[in-house]
Amino acid sequence: MPFRLSLNKARAIVREHLSHSADEFDGDFHLNPDSKHEMLDRVFKPAAVLIGLVERDGEAQVILTKRAEKLSNHSGQIAFPGGKIDDDDASPEAAALREAWEEIGLDINEVDILGRLPDYYSGSGYLIAPVIGAVSASADYEINTDEVEYKFEVPLSFLMNPDNHLRASRFFAGKDRHYYEMPYDDHYIWGVTAGMIRVLYDRVFAYEAA
């Protein structure tokens, strides 16, 4: 999808095509089918992320962060705002909004929830609810440097162009592990984050590219 997408157009596409049953799921096993049963037998920690879409100069952008290097999990990696679902979170959507507030200071009142993708099983042991939201262009941000080094934005049209979905692999725990990578400027988007971006393309935006 090489053409520009306004936020209104992206919002309409999400609302038209985002549909799945409660028992559907995705995960890192998409490119590693031989590991699917082994992966699903593990105990997973519930988590949620916010796939925030915001308009800049007439084009929808996706909000991403670089995680702080001092974190114990996924340190220094590119990620959506998000984290573990707490017991007192009312829903995965509430957890994603809370985490976005805690990490980048995004006020929940600045986000219009559009829906969420099927839960995503990560090889690192998280069952992630990817929540999609439209973010006000006037929203303010305050970075929590204990968790996030910085936030940045990537054009949705870049991320929804399958030509930018590169496949790579690393030898890990005795096996070749395959994953998507989507380099953008100086940012290396890969792994779980790139996997969820690919799911967003496959389940929502691929219809527009067909």
LOLO-654283 format. One record per residue: residue in one letter; x, y, z of N, C-alpha, C, O, CB in turn. Coordinates in steps of 0.001 Angstrom, whole numbers. Glycine has a CB too. Layout:
N
('a' (X Y Z) (X Y Z) (X Y Z) (X Y Z) (X Y Z))
...
END
This chain:
210
('m' (848 -1185 0) (0 0 0) (891 1245 0) (1113 1842 1053) (-964 0 1231))
('p' (1401 1638 -1164) (2358 2741 -1222) (1725 4126 -1122) (2443 5113 -957) (3134 2653 -2489))
('f' (385 4225 -1220) (-236 5543 -1216) (-473 6038 208) (-520 5253 1156) (-1552 5510 -1986))
('r' (-624 7378 339) (-865 7995 1640) (-2266 7645 2145) (-3206 7485 1367) (-691 9527 1552))
('l' (-2376 7533 3453) (-3661 7251 4087) (-3960 8340 5100) (-3158 8587 6000) (-3661 5853 4763))
('s' (-5103 8992 4963) (-5521 9934 5998) (-6021 9135 7196) (-6300 7942 7080) (-6628 10912 5469))
('l' (-6133 9789 8338) (-6648 9100 9520) (-8107 8706 9317) (-8514 7623 9738) (-6505 9989 10769))
('n' (-8893 9560 8684) (-10294 9218 8442) (-10414 7989 7554) (-11266 7134 7793) (-11029 10396 7806))
('k' (-9568 7892 6528) (-9583 6723 5645) (-9153 5475 6419) (-9775 4420 6291) (-8655 6948 4421))
('a' (-8103 5592 7211) (-7638 4452 8003) (-8711 4007 8989) (-8940 2811 9171) (-6345 4807 8754))
('r' (-9363 4973 9620) (-10434 4663 10567) (-11561 3884 9865) (-12074 2906 10409) (-10990 5970 11201))
('a' (-11936 4318 8670) (-13001 3652 7922) (-12591 2233 7534) (-13409 1314 7592) (-13360 4461 6668))
('i' (-11334 2049 7140) (-10851 714 6763) (-10872 -220 7962) (-11300 -1369 7852) (-9427 794 6180))
('v' (-10410 272 9109) (-10410 -560 10316) (-11831 -969 10674) (-12088 -2138 10962) (-9755 187 11496))
('r' (-12737 -32 10658) (-14114 -328 11056) (-14811 -1257 10061) (-15710 -2010 10437) (-14906 966 11193))
('e' (-14398 -1204 8795) (-15015 -2074 7790) (-14478 -3495 7845) (-15235 -4451 7681) (-14796 -1506 6407))
('h' (-13177 -3642 8074) (-12544 -4954 7897) (-12130 -5648 9185) (-11842 -6845 9160) (-11353 -4806 7040))
('l' (-12089 -4939 10311) (-11636 -5577 11542) (-12750 -6440 12113) (-13695 -5937 12723) (-11182 -4523 12575))
('s' (-12627 -7737 11908) (-13639 -8676 12385) (-12982 -10032 12611) (-12272 -10535 11741) (-14822 -8793 11376))
('h' (-13217 -10615 13764) (-12690 -11951 14045) (-13481 -12552 15193) (-14102 -11835 15978) (-11168 -11903 14384))
('s' (-13451 -13863 15281) (-14174 -14543 16351) (-13346 -14538 17624) (-12139 -14303 17586) (-14525 -15984 15944))
('a' (-13993 -14797 18745) (-13329 -14728 20048) (-12233 -15769 20196) (-11314 -15579 20993) (-14340 -14902 21155))
('d' (-12307 -16868 19447) (-11311 -17936 19605) (-10172 -17853 18581) (-9336 -18754 18521) (-11992 -19287 19491))
('e' (-10130 -16799 17787) (-9025 -16629 16846) (-7828 -15998 17548) (-7988 -15212 18481) (-9460 -15765 15643))
('f' (-6634 -16348 17093) (-5426 -15765 17671) (-4312 -15824 16637) (-4393 -16555 15650) (-5010 -16505 18979))
('d' (-3273 -15041 16885) (-2086 -15004 16038) (-866 -15119 16946) (-1002 -15246 18163) (-2034 -13692 15171))
('g' (328 -15073 16351) (1516 -15149 17192) (2801 -15316 16412) (2805 -15384 15182) (1380 -16272 18149))
('d' (3894 -15382 17159) (5212 -15541 16558) (5346 -16849 15792) (6268 -17008 14991) (6274 -15466 17622))
('f' (4426 -17793 16034) (4481 -19081 15344) (4072 -18957 13870) (4194 -19918 13111) (3577 -20091 16052))
('h' (3586 -17773 13464) (3158 -17587 12074) (4284 -17936 11104) (4046 -18583 10084) (2694 -16137 11845))
('l' (5496 -17516 11413) (6650 -17837 10573) (7441 -19018 11111) (8457 -19406 10535) (7558 -16631 10451))
('n' (6975 -19588 12217) (7650 -20737 12831) (6618 -21806 13179) (6430 -22127 14353) (8443 -20306 14102))
('p' (5946 -22360 12163) (4826 -23275 12435) (5222 -24516 13220) (4386 -25087 13920) (4199 -23698 11143))
('d' (6477 -24948 13122) (6898 -26141 13858) (6947 -25902 15367) (7006 -26858 16141) (8262 -26600 13367))
('s' (6925 -24646 15790) (6994 -24334 17219) (5631 -24001 17813) (5546 -23676 18998) (7940 -23178 17449))
('k' (4558 -24074 17020) (3254 -23616 17480) (2765 -24387 18707) (2400 -23771 19708) (2245 -23740 16361))
('h' (2750 -25718 18649) (2217 -26497 19769) (3080 -26315 21014) (2558 -26188 22122) (2133 -27987 19396))
('e' (4387 -26302 20832) (5292 -26085 21961) (5045 -24721 22598) (5041 -24596 23822) (6756 -26202 21507))
('m' (4838 -23700 21768) (4618 -22356 22277) (3302 -22252 23039) (3251 -21656 24115) (4639 -21356 21137))
('l' (2247 -22825 22488) (937 -22685 23105) (798 -23477 24393) (-130 -23241 25166) (-121 -23111 22142))
('d' (1707 -24414 24635) (1667 -25197 25875) (2239 -24429 27068) (2137 -24888 28205) (2434 -26498 25690))
('r' (2833 -23272 26816) (3449 -22501 27885) (2406 -21702 28661) (1269 -21547 28216) (4512 -21566 27318))
('v' (2808 -21201 29818) (1963 -20280 30585) (2314 -18859 30131) (3478 -18458 30158) (2173 -20458 32153))
('f' (1303 -18112 29720) (1530 -16772 29186) (1026 -15707 30141) (33 -15894 30844) (853 -16618 27832))
('k' (1733 -14587 30152) (1315 -13436 30947) (483 -12504 30073) (935 -12109 28998) (2544 -12688 31542))
('p' (-730 -12141 30514) (-1575 -11265 29694) (-1007 -9844 29613) (-543 -9290 30610) (-3001 -11224 30262))
('a' (-1053 -9276 28426) (-536 -7928 28191) (-1412 -7252 27140) (-2218 -7897 26469) (965 -7963 27734))
('a' (-1234 -5948 27017) (-1971 -5178 26011) (-1081 -4061 25495) (-261 -3514 26232) (-3295 -4601 26598))
('v' (-1251 -3727 24216) (-515 -2609 23623) (-1505 -1717 22886) (-2591 -2152 22503) (612 -3116 22656))
('l' (-1115 -471 22696) (-1924 474 21939) (-1281 725 20584) (-170 1250 20500) (-2096 1797 22714))
('i' (-1987 347 19522) (-1579 708 18164) (-2255 2045 17875) (-3374 2094 17364) (-1978 -413 17089))
('g' (-1563 3114 18207) (-2129 4450 18104) (-1922 5049 16727) (-799 5086 16225) (-1526 5352 19149))
('l' (-3001 5519 16112) (-2949 6165 14798) (-3234 7654 14979) (-4235 8030 15588) (-3974 5514 13802))
('v' (-2358 8489 14451) (-2508 9938 14598) (-2211 10591 13255) (-1357 10111 12508) (-1565 10500 15716))
('e' (-2909 11684 12939) (-2718 12331 11642) (-1729 13484 11740) (-1805 14321 12640) (-4053 12833 11097))
('r' (-794 13504 10785) (156 14613 10648) (168 15024 9173) (442 14203 8298) (1610 14206 11147))
('d' (-128 16293 8906) (-104 16817 7543) (-921 15945 6590) (-491 15667 5471) (1334 16923 7046))
('g' (-2101 15517 7040) (-3008 14776 6184) (-2708 13304 6033) (-3348 12625 5229) (-3017 15381 4870))
('e' (-1738 12784 6795) (-1373 11369 6668) (-1372 10685 8032) (-847 11222 9007) (10 11225 6002))
('a' (-1963 9500 8087) (-1996 8727 9323) (-610 8188 9651) (90 7655 8791) (-3004 7575 9213))
('q' (-233 8339 10916) (1040 7842 11421) (759 6836 12540) (-292 6886 13178) (1944 9017 11932))
('v' (1699 5932 12769) (1608 4963 13849) (2591 5355 14947) (3766 5600 14674) (1891 3523 13334))
('i' (2113 5413 16185) (2945 5804 17322) (3734 4591 17828) (3159 3550 18147) (2072 6404 18462))
('l' (5040 4744 17894) (5923 3701 18399) (6886 4301 19420) (7044 5520 19491) (6700 3027 17239))
('t' (7520 3453 20199) (8504 3896 21185) (9760 3062 21076) (9757 1960 20528) (7932 3814 22606))
('k' (10835 3616 21612) (12046 2815 21852) (12129 2579 23348) (12230 3522 24132) (13354 3532 21307))
('r' (12085 1318 23736) (12092 982 25147) (13441 1315 25782) (14480 1246 25126) (11764 -496 25339))
('a' (13411 1673 27055) (14637 2045 27769) (15608 861 27816) (15198 -293 27938) (14307 2528 29204))
('e' (16879 1171 27720) (17908 127 27720) (17991 -593 29066) (18443 -1736 29124) (19267 731 27373))
('k' (17563 55 30143) (17713 -534 31476) (16602 -1513 31829) (16652 -2136 32890) (17759 556 32508))
('l' (15599 -1664 30966) (14516 -2597 31268) (15000 -4035 31185) (15937 -4345 30449) (13342 -2383 30313))
('s' (14354 -4911 31947) (14775 -6318 31977) (14234 -7111 30791) (14837 -8108 30394) (14321 -6970 33274))
('n' (13101 -6683 30215) (12505 -7391 29086) (12446 -6495 27855) (11991 -5353 27927) (11099 -7889 29445))
('h' (12912 -7024 26722) (12865 -6314 25438) (13511 -4934 25529) (13026 -3979 24922) (11419 -6176 24965))
('s' (14584 -4829 26272) (15250 -3541 26453) (15775 -3014 25120) (16327 -3763 24314) (16401 -3667 27466))
('g' (15594 -1712 24903) (16113 -1056 23714) (15367 -1353 22429) (15742 -849 21370) (17508 -1430 23539))
('q' (14330 -2150 22497) (13620 -2525 21277) (12518 -1520 20936) (12038 -771 21787) (13023 -3925 21426))
('i' (12139 -1534 19662) (11020 -717 19210) (9729 -1441 19585) (9593 -2641 19351) (11095 -446 17665))
('a' (8782 -702 20167) (7560 -1334 20659) (6399 -346 20616) (6593 868 20559) (7761 -1863 22092))
('f' (5189 -896 20646) (4011 -70 20899) (3965 250 22386) (4467 -536 23190) (2699 -788 20436))
('p' (3381 1373 22777) (3134 1592 24206) (2293 437 24744) (1302 46 24128) (2418 2964 24454))
('g' (2688 -102 25886) (1919 -1217 26435) (2670 -1958 27511) (3804 -1616 27849) (1538 -2172 25344))
('g' (2027 -2977 28048) (2638 -3763 29113) (1642 -4763 29677) (614 -5047 29062) (3160 -2850 30225))
('k' (1955 -5291 30847) (1126 -6323 31467) (-258 -5781 31826) (-414 -4614 32186) (1816 -6876 32720))
('i' (-1249 -6653 31718) (-2597 -6330 32176) (-2668 -6581 33677) (-2405 -7695 34131) (-3674 -7170 31414))
('d' (-3021 -5557 34450) (-3139 -5686 35900) (-4507 -6251 36281) (-5462 -6176 35508) (-2916 -4323 36582))
('d' (-4582 -6813 37477) (-5841 -7390 37952) (-6962 -6361 38022) (-8130 -6706 37844) (-5643 -8016 39316))
('d' (-6619 -5100 38280) (-7665 -4084 38414) (-7954 -3342 37105) (-8727 -2384 37103) (-7268 -3087 39478))
('d' (-7350 -3767 35999) (-7707 -3204 34701) (-9069 -3755 34289) (-9297 -4963 34359) (-6622 -3531 33624))
('a' (-9965 -2883 33864) (-11323 -3308 33524) (-11374 -4151 32255) (-12294 -4948 32074) (-12214 -2099 33362))
('s' (-10383 -3977 31375) (-10384 -4670 30084) (-9000 -4524 29463) (-8196 -3721 29936) (-11493 -4103 29129))
('p' (-8707 -5290 28406) (-7448 -5066 27686) (-7341 -3640 27151) (-6257 -3058 27142) (-7318 -6058 26534))
('e' (-8466 -3079 26704) (-8448 -1695 26221) (-8030 -734 27332) (-7236 181 27114) (-9831 -1298 25673))
('a' (-8579 -961 28527) (-8223 -110 29667) (-6748 -252 30008) (-6090 729 30354) (-9081 -458 30890))
('a' (-6227 -1471 29911) (-4809 -1701 30200) (-3918 -997 29181) (-2907 -397 29545) (-4504 -3205 30214))
('a' (-4293 -1072 27907) (-3493 -423 26863) (-3469 1091 27057) (-2426 1724 26893) (-4046 -768 25470))
('l' (-4611 1667 27404) (-4683 3115 27637) (-3893 3509 28881) (-3206 4531 28883) (-6146 3564 27779))
('r' (-3987 2708 29932) (-3227 2999 31158) (-1730 2960 30874) (-990 3846 31300) (-3583 1989 32280))
('e' (-1293 1945 30161) (135 1826 29856) (613 2986 28977) (1715 3498 29168) (421 483 29161))
('a' (-218 3398 28014) (165 4532 27171) (303 5808 27997) (1178 6635 27739) (-867 4739 26052))
('w' (-568 5959 28992) (-470 7110 29899) (812 7017 30733) (1528 8007 30887) (-1714 7184 30828))
('e' (1093 5845 31261) (2261 5686 32123) (3574 5823 31356) (4554 6333 31899) (2213 4340 32812))
('e' (3605 5377 30102) (4857 5368 29343) (5122 6668 28594) (6245 7171 28602) (4847 4230 28367))
('i' (4100 7213 27949) (4333 8393 27115) (3425 9568 27467) (3412 10574 26758) (4144 8035 25668))
('g' (2664 9446 28558) (1836 10555 29006) (655 10857 28113) (173 11990 28094) (2660 11762 29125))
('l' (172 9866 27367) (-969 10073 26481) (-2261 9966 27277) (-2565 8914 27840) (-960 9052 25321))
('d' (-3019 11056 27324) (-4279 11102 28064) (-5300 10185 27399) (-5473 10219 26181) (-4821 12552 28144))
('i' (-5975 9365 28204) (-6948 8417 27656) (-8078 9123 26924) (-8693 8543 26029) (-7520 7552 28766))
('n' (-8360 10381 27296) (-9433 11127 26651) (-9066 11583 25240) (-9911 12092 24503) (-9798 12325 27494))
('e' (-7801 11397 24873) (-7344 11778 23536) (-7378 10598 22559) (-6942 10726 21415) (-5931 12346 23611))
('v' (-7894 9452 23010) (-7870 8225 22196) (-9290 7717 21962) (-10072 7574 22902) (-7014 7125 22882))
('d' (-9608 7450 20713) (-10881 6837 20335) (-10588 5388 19949) (-9965 5130 18919) (-11582 7623 19147))
('i' (-11039 4440 20781) (-10761 3031 20518) (-11576 2568 19310) (-12791 2752 19253) (-11083 2160 21765))
('l' (-10869 1956 18337) (-11512 1474 17117) (-11775 -28 17148) (-12584 -534 16371) (-10659 1814 15918))
('g' (-11103 -734 18033) (-11251 -2185 18116) (-9920 -2821 18460) (-8957 -2123 18780) (-11795 -2760 16795))
('r' (-9860 -4139 18398) (-8580 -4777 18643) (-8406 -6025 17790) (-9371 -6691 17415) (-8442 -5125 20110))
('l' (-7154 -6316 17501) (-6794 -7503 16741) (-6908 -8738 17632) (-7000 -8606 18852) (-5363 -7374 16166))
('p' (-6904 -9930 17049) (-6878 -11136 17876) (-5654 -11151 18792) (-4622 -10562 18469) (-6889 -12390 16991))
('d' (-5773 -11815 19912) (-4640 -11921 20837) (-3427 -12507 20123) (-3550 -13358 19242) (-5012 -12789 22061))
('y' (-2252 -12026 20531) (-1002 -12381 19860) (-72 -13070 20858) (300 -12484 21875) (-319 -11121 19250))
('y' (302 -14319 20563) (1226 -15069 21410) (2666 -14733 21035) (3075 -14918 19889) (975 -16590 21283))
('s' (3426 -14240 22004) (4831 -13915 21741) (5745 -15023 22243) (5439 -15703 23222) (5209 -12579 22400))
('g' (6860 -15193 21564) (7830 -16195 21976) (8451 -15893 23319) (9064 -16768 23931) (8902 -16316 20951))
('s' (8300 -14654 23792) (8868 -14267 25084) (7898 -14508 26237) (8199 -14165 27380) (9275 -12806 25055))
('g' (6727 -15099 25945) (5843 -15517 27020) (4691 -14585 27352) (4136 -14660 28448) (6630 -15707 28211))
('y' (4321 -13707 26426) (3198 -12802 26660) (2058 -13105 25691) (2285 -13425 24524) (3645 -11334 26518))
('l' (840 -12999 26192) (-351 -13078 25349) (-878 -11651 25249) (-1451 -11119 26201) (-1447 -14084 25938))
('i' (-676 -11038 24079) (-854 -9601 23915) (-2168 -9282 23210) (-2490 -9879 22183) (315 -9009 23136))
('a' (-2916 -8345 23762) (-4119 -7811 23121) (-3724 -6530 22387) (-3457 -5520 23039) (-5266 -7538 24175))
('p' (-3679 -6537 21050) (-3318 -5328 20300) (-4546 -4456 20077) (-5420 -4798 19281) (-2673 -5696 18946))
('v' (-4612 -3326 20784) (-5755 -2418 20748) (-5461 -1289 19757) (-4409 -653 19832) (-6063 -1846 22170))
('i' (-6381 -1045 18839) (-6204 1 17831) (-6986 1242 18255) (-8164 1147 18599) (-6667 -491 16425))
('g' (-6335 2402 18232) (-7005 3633 18631) (-6609 4806 17763) (-5463 4903 17326) (-6705 3944 20067))
('a' (-7553 5697 17512) (-7278 6960 16812) (-6950 8015 17859) (-7722 8241 18791) (-8500 7409 15920))
('v' (-5803 8653 17697) (-5295 9607 18689) (-5442 11034 18157) (-5148 11304 16993) (-3808 9306 19036))
('s' (-5890 11925 19005) (-6031 13324 18616) (-4672 13921 18248) (-3674 13691 18932) (-6682 14135 19753))
('a' (-4649 14681 17169) (-3394 15305 16732) (-2897 16340 17732) (-1714 16679 17736) (-3576 15958 15367))
('s' (-3783 16841 18573) (-3397 17866 19549) (-2949 17267 20885) (-2642 18010 21817) (-4559 18819 19783))
('a' (-2908 15950 20991) (-2530 15306 22249) (-1103 15685 22656) (-210 15796 21815) (-2656 13779 22124))
('d' (-910 15880 23956) (410 16132 24504) (1038 14820 24979) (341 13840 25240) (332 17148 25659))
('y' (2362 14824 25084) (3079 13633 25521) (4112 14013 26574) (4697 15096 26530) (3755 12928 24324))
('e' (4322 13116 27505) (5377 13278 28505) (6030 11914 28689) (5430 11001 29256) (4811 13839 29874))
('i' (7263 11782 28205) (7940 10490 28174) (8409 10099 29571) (9069 10881 30255) (9129 10528 27202))
('n' (8068 8894 29983) (8571 8318 31225) (9890 7625 30912) (9903 6505 30402) (7538 7320 31860))
('t' (10991 8290 31216) (12305 7778 30811) (12737 6529 31580) (13742 5907 31234) (13342 8853 30992))
('d' (11986 6157 32619) (12273 4894 33281) (11867 3716 32397) (12384 2609 32548) (11550 4823 34630))
('e' (10939 3964 31475) (10436 2885 30626) (10699 3101 29141) (10863 2140 28390) (8967 2721 30844))
('v' (10741 4366 28718) (10821 4679 27293) (11947 5667 27040) (12073 6666 27749) (9484 5246 26780))
('e' (12763 5391 26034) (13821 6328 25659) (13247 7485 24849) (13591 8644 25082) (14922 5610 24857))
('y' (12363 7163 23886) (11690 8201 23114) (10509 7588 22366) (10416 6369 22220) (12674 8885 22124))
('k' (9609 8453 21896) (8521 8039 21006) (8790 8623 19625) (9479 9633 19481) (7121 8503 21554))
('f' (8235 7968 18622) (8344 8480 17259) (7146 7964 16475) (6356 7169 16983) (9697 8048 16585))
('e' (7017 8418 15245) (5872 8045 14422) (6340 7590 13050) (7309 8117 12504) (4887 9219 14292))
('v' (5643 6609 12502) (5958 6038 11189) (4699 6109 10333) (3621 5767 10818) (6479 4554 11312))
('p' (4797 6536 9089) (3598 6569 8244) (2923 5200 8170) (3578 4181 7951) (3958 7046 6835))
('l' (1613 5195 8356) (868 3946 8262) (1043 3329 6878) (1108 2107 6743) (-624 4182 8562))
('s' (1120 4173 5852) (1272 3657 4485) (2569 2868 4328) (2613 1899 3570) (1238 4810 3474))
('f' (3633 3273 5040) (4893 2523 4998) (4719 1153 5649) (5144 136 5100) (6021 3311 5704))
('l' (4097 1137 6814) (3949 -115 7549) (2947 -1055 6902) (3034 -2269 7085) (3531 166 8967))
('m' (1993 -513 6145) (1004 -1350 5472) (1395 -1691 4035) (575 -2199 3271) (-337 -660 5479))
('n' (2625 -1416 3675) (3152 -1811 2363) (3915 -3120 2538) (4979 -3120 3157) (4080 -691 1749))
('p' (3407 -4239 2013) (4070 -5532 2238) (5487 -5599 1674) (6265 -6469 2066) (3247 -6634 1628))
('d' (5832 -4692 759) (7210 -4663 263) (8192 -4312 1373) (9383 -4607 1272) (7341 -3662 -884))
('n' (7692 -3683 2425) (8553 -3306 3557) (8570 -4360 4663) (9207 -4155 5697) (8096 -1979 4135))
('h' (7885 -5475 4461) (7839 -6561 5445) (8891 -7594 5080) (8613 -8547 4352) (6422 -7213 5507))
('l' (10087 -7404 5583) (11196 -8290 5256) (11228 -9476 6210) (10846 -9352 7373) (12528 -7531 5305))
('r' (11680 -10620 5721) (11787 -11810 6561) (13252 -12036 6910) (14134 -11919 6059) (11188 -13060 5847))
('a' (13495 -12357 8163) (14854 -12607 8629) (14815 -13774 9618) (13741 -14247 9990) (15474 -11324 9287))
('s' (15994 -14231 10039) (16044 -15335 11005) (17297 -15231 11850) (18305 -14655 11442) (15997 -16700 10288))
('r' (17205 -15806 13043) (18352 -15934 13937) (18347 -17339 14526) (17291 -17943 14713) (18317 -14851 15066))
('f' (19534 -17847 14814) (19637 -19149 15465) (19525 -18931 16964) (20369 -18270 17570) (20976 -19874 15096))
('f' (18476 -19490 17559) (18214 -19271 18982) (17688 -20554 19599) (16789 -21190 19048) (17207 -18111 19193))
('a' (18246 -20938 20748) (17820 -22135 21487) (17816 -23365 20587) (16909 -24195 20650) (16423 -21924 22091))
('g' (18829 -23465 19764) (18992 -24659 18944) (18177 -24690 17666) (18176 -25700 16962) (18651 -25831 19738))
('k' (17479 -23596 17349) (16640 -23585 16156) (16767 -22261 15420) (17096 -21232 16010) (15178 -23846 16524))
('d' (16501 -22307 14123) (16358 -21070 13369) (14988 -20474 13675) (13965 -21129 13478) (16534 -21316 11837))
('r' (14969 -19241 14153) (13726 -18547 14453) (13509 -17464 13403) (14374 -16616 13184) (13751 -17940 15886))
('h' (12360 -17501 12764) (12064 -16563 11687) (11149 -15451 12197) (10306 -15680 13065) (11414 -17294 10491))
('y' (11319 -14259 11657) (10547 -13105 12114) (10537 -12038 11027) (11318 -12084 10076) (11129 -12535 13434))
('y' (9631 -11077 11191) (9582 -9936 10284) (10472 -8818 10810) (10654 -8657 12017) (8132 -9437 10109))
('e' (11019 -8053 9875) (11727 -6826 10227) (11306 -5742 9240) (11097 -6005 8056) (13285 -7035 10214))
('m' (11187 -4524 9751) (10696 -3399 8946) (11526 -2162 9248) (11036 -1243 9903) (9190 -3126 9223))
('p' (12777 -2116 8785) (13628 -951 9077) (13011 329 8518) (12541 371 7381) (15042 -1153 8490))
('y' (13026 1373 9352) (12499 2672 8922) (13437 3759 9433) (13589 3935 10642) (11033 2900 9444))
('d' (14061 4484 8517) (15084 5469 8885) (16106 4799 9804) (16705 3789 9434) (14441 6721 9583))
('d' (16305 5356 10998) (17283 4768 11916) (16653 3783 12894) (17309 3349 13841) (17987 5860 12684))
('h' (15395 3428 12677) (14667 2576 13612) (14572 1154 13073) (14189 943 11922) (13262 3142 13879))
('y' (14921 189 13904) (14854 -1218 13514) (13633 -1852 14166) (13665 -2238 15335) (16156 -1978 13916))
('i' (12563 -1952 13398) (11315 -2540 13877) (11348 -4025 13532) (11494 -4385 12364) (10055 -1830 13246))
('w' (11215 -4879 14526) (11320 -6309 14249) (10583 -7107 15330) (10003 -6536 16253) (12809 -6743 14171))
('g' (10616 -8431 15196) (10103 -9314 16228) (8609 -9181 16462) (7820 -9133 15518) (10818 -9058 17497))
('v' (8230 -9122 17745) (6822 -9099 18128) (6111 -7876 17548) (4999 -7996 17034) (6687 -9112 19654))
('t' (6737 -6707 17625) (6111 -5489 17107) (5865 -5608 15609) (4774 -5299 15131) (6987 -4259 17406))
('a' (6866 -6051 14874) (6692 -6237 13432) (5663 -7321 13146) (4917 -7229 12172) (8028 -6592 12768))
('g' (5619 -8347 13991) (4630 -9405 13816) (3212 -8885 13941) (2343 -9262 13155) (4858 -10503 14823))
('m' (2966 -8023 14919) (1627 -7458 15082) (1284 -6498 13945) (130 -6420 13525) (1517 -6736 16425))
('i' (2279 -5772 13450) (2055 -4907 12296) (1642 -5742 11090) (750 -5356 10333) (3321 -4085 11975))
('r' (2293 -6883 10918) (1934 -7770 9809) (505 -8295 9972) (-229 -8403 8989) (2924 -8946 9720))
('v' (114 -8617 11185) (-1263 -9067 11430) (-2255 -7960 11078) (-3300 -8224 10483) (-1443 -9497 12910))
('l' (-1924 -6721 11445) (-2779 -5585 11092) (-2942 -5497 9579) (-4036 -5237 9079) (-2193 -4266 11646))
('y' (-1862 -5711 8865) (-1942 -5713 7398) (-2797 -6877 6905) (-3736 -6675 6134) (-532 -5793 6777))
('d' (-2480 -8086 7344) (-3177 -9277 6847) (-4669 -9227 7112) (-5464 -9604 6252) (-2596 -10520 7475))
('r' (-5056 -8770 8289) (-6457 -8860 8710) (-7289 -7626 8371) (-8519 -7687 8366) (-6517 -9096 10184))
('v' (-6626 -6509 8088) (-7385 -5263 7865) (-7027 -4602 6544) (-7903 -4414 5700) (-7137 -4280 9004))
('f' (-5773 -4247 6342) (-5419 -3381 5229) (-5113 -4125 3932) (-5080 -3510 2866) (-4246 -2555 5605))
('a' (-4890 -5436 4002) (-4633 -6199 2771) (-5826 -6156 1832) (-5668 -6266 616) (-4291 -7653 3104))
('y' (-7022 -5995 2394) (-8221 -5906 1566) (-8151 -4695 633) (-8609 -4742 -509) (-9476 -5824 2450))
('e' (-7572 -3620 1144) (-7466 -2403 342) (-6379 -2515 -715) (-6454 -1871 -1761) (-7191 -1210 1236))
('a' (-5366 -3334 -439) (-4246 -3478 -1362) (-4562 -4467 -2474) (-3890 -4482 -3505) (-3001 -3921 -613))
('a' (-5590 -5300 -2268) (-5913 -6342 -3259) (-6432 -5737 -4557) (-6750 -6468 -5495) (-6953 -7317 -2692))
END
